[in-house]
């Protein structure tokens, strides 16, 4: 009987150990699942946080890039425009210097009379109600010839106009600026650089 009791105690003890092992295994599995779930949740949370930071950093870098690109583009445009203006000024100076030589030549008189004729014909100016403006230099050289040919009243304008003429018809309220300075400025303005 004592043997039976020992066996029973041993059996109960084994059964308790088996139950304890089983419960321990279940607890370990439950803990592992809980740890895995918690780790997964934290990893996912960290991934989301990193993704958000990454997106914010990308947006910030894009903004900085776009701002720098815009600044560079504007700076380049300003430099290009300044260069274009410099080229136009250089061209204007060189053309003007060459034109001054032409204005002092014998061929200029033909040019001046032709310019006056073109404006009078194109705009159908009335010679009696029109006034002709020429440079002071041209006035001294050609005013008598112009009065004899057209019978128009003639006034002086600054030599800065280089040459050519301005005709004003007071009755029609029309004026045409056909000065060489204006022609040069218009051509330079239209110049595509």
PyMOL commands that set and color helices and strands:
alter all, ss='L'
color gray80, all
select helices_A, chain A and resi 2-103+108-123+136-150+159-161+180-190
alter helices_A, ss='H'
color red, helices_A
select strands_A, chain A and resi 130-135+153-157+164-169+174-179
alter strands_A, ss='S'
color yellow, strands_A
deselect
rebuild
show_as cartoon
